[in-house]
Amino acid sequence: MAQPLPIIKSLQLLSGRFLHESIRNFAVKSLELLPVYEIESYLSQLIQALKYEMNHDSALSTYLLAIAIKNPLTLGKFL
């Protein structure tokens, strides 16, 4: 993937309208390409998107835990 999706498009793909795992994984892979400072503003929406995940061990939950561990003073504290 050369260009990441805009974060708004990724959030739309993580909504309850798109429940297929491959679509949600694509959205998370796009989020992984974005800098952390862009993710900070949308962290509460990403946390809300967790309720649409089919499994607890999803790409989104793994991604959120990984960025929280890498950024404990900003994202980790909030998460």
Backbone hydrogen bonds in HBPLUS format (Angstrom, degrees):
<---DONOR---> <-ACCEPTOR-->    atom                        ^
c    i                          cat <-CA-CA->   ^        H-A-AA   ^      H-
h    n   atom  resd res      DA  || num        DHA   H-A  angle D-A-AA Bond
n    s   type  num  typ     dist DA aas  dist angle  dist       angle   num
A0009-LYS N   A0006-PRO O   3.00 MM   3  5.42 120.7  2.36 108.5 122.4     1
A0010-SER N   A0006-PRO O   3.10 MM   4  6.49 158.3  2.14 154.2 161.0     2
A0011-LEU N   A0007-ILE O   2.91 MM   4  6.15 156.7  1.96 148.2 154.2     3
A0012-GLN N   A0008-ILE O   3.00 MM   4  6.27 149.4  2.09 143.3 151.6     4
A0013-LEU N   A0009-LYS O   3.01 MM   4  6.34 150.3  2.10 146.3 153.9     5
A0014-LEU N   A0010-SER O   3.05 MM   4  6.34 126.5  2.35 138.0 152.6     6
A0014-LEU N   A0011-LEU O   3.10 MM   3  4.97 134.7  2.32  92.0 105.0     7
A0015-SER N   A0012-GLN O   3.19 MM   3  5.21 162.4  2.23 104.2 107.7     8
A0018-PHE N   A0015-SER O   3.39 MM   3  6.03 158.1  2.44 114.8 119.1     9
A0024-ARG N   A0020-HIS O   3.17 MM   4  6.48 164.0  2.20 156.3 161.0    10
A0025-ASN N   A0021-GLU O   2.84 MM   4  6.01 153.5  1.91 148.2 156.0    11
A0026-PHE N   A0022-SER O   3.00 MM   4  6.12 151.0  2.09 137.8 145.1    12
A0027-ALA N   A0023-ILE O   3.09 MM   4  6.42 153.8  2.16 146.0 152.5    13
A0028-VAL N   A0024-ARG O   3.05 MM   4  6.33 155.0  2.11 146.5 153.0    14
A0029-LYS N   A0025-ASN O   2.88 MM   4  6.11 158.2  1.92 150.7 156.8    15
A0030-SER N   A0026-PHE O   3.05 MM   4  6.27 146.3  2.17 142.6 151.4    16
A0031-LEU N   A0027-ALA O   3.02 MM   4  6.34 147.1  2.13 140.8 150.1    17
A0031-LEU N   A0028-VAL O   3.05 MM   3  4.91 114.3  2.50  91.0 107.2    18
A0032-GLU N   A0028-VAL O   2.95 MM   4  6.25 145.8  2.07 148.9 158.1    19
A0033-LEU N   A0030-SER O   3.20 MM   3  5.49 148.0  2.31 103.5 112.2    20
A0034-LEU N   A0031-LEU O   3.04 MM   3  5.36 157.0  2.10 110.4 117.7    21
A0038-GLU N   A0035-PRO O   3.12 MM   3  5.72 144.1  2.25 112.7 121.7    22
A0039-ILE N   A0036-VAL O   2.95 MM   3  5.02 119.2  2.33  99.1 115.1    23
A0040-GLU N   A0036-VAL O   3.01 MM   4  6.30 150.3  2.10 158.7 166.8    24
A0042-TYR N   A0039-ILE O   2.93 MM   3  5.38 143.5  2.07 113.7 124.5    25
A0043-LEU N   A0040-GLU O   3.46 MM   3  5.31 171.5  2.47 105.4 105.7    26
A0046-LEU N   A0042-TYR O   3.02 MM   4  6.32 154.1  2.08 152.7 160.7    27
A0047-ILE N   A0043-LEU O   2.91 MM   4  6.16 152.4  1.99 150.3 157.6    28
A0048-GLN N   A0044-SER O   3.02 MM   4  6.25 152.6  2.09 140.3 147.7    29
A0049-ALA N   A0045-GLN O   2.95 MM   4  6.21 139.3  2.12 139.5 150.7    30
A0050-LEU N   A0047-ILE O   3.12 MM   3  5.40 149.5  2.22 103.7 112.7    31
A0051-LYS N   A0048-GLN O   3.23 MM   3  6.01 159.0  2.27 117.7 121.9    32
A0052-TYR N   A0049-ALA O   3.09 MM   3  5.68 162.0  2.12 116.6 122.1    33
A0053-GLU N   A0050-LEU O   3.10 MM   3  5.34 165.5  2.12 111.1 115.4    34
A0062-THR N   A0058-SER O   3.04 MM   4  6.18 162.2  2.07 148.4 153.7    35
A0063-TYR N   A0059-ALA O   2.90 MM   4  6.00 154.8  1.96 142.6 150.0    36
A0064-LEU N   A0060-LEU O   2.91 MM   4  6.12 166.2  1.92 154.1 157.3    37
A0065-LEU N   A0061-SER O   3.00 MM   4  6.15 161.2  2.04 147.1 152.2    38
A0066-ALA N   A0062-THR O   2.95 MM   4  6.09 154.4  2.02 144.9 152.3    39
A0067-ILE N   A0063-TYR O   2.98 MM   4  6.27 163.5  2.00 157.9 160.9    40
A0068-ALA N   A0064-LEU O   3.02 MM   4  6.09 145.9  2.14 140.1 149.9    41
A0069-ILE N   A0065-LEU O   3.00 MM   4  6.18 150.7  2.08 145.9 152.8    42
A0070-LYS N   A0066-ALA O   3.03 MM   4  6.24 154.6  2.09 144.9 152.0    43
A0071-ASN N   A0067-ILE O   2.97 MM   4  5.92 137.4  2.16 136.2 146.2    44
A0076-GLY N   A0071-ASN O   2.89 MM   5  5.82 175.0  1.90 144.6 143.5    45
A0077-LYS N   A0072-PRO O   2.98 MM   5  5.80 117.2  2.39 128.5 139.7    46
A0079-LEU N   A0075-LEU O   2.86 MM   4  6.00 164.5  1.89 157.0 162.0    47
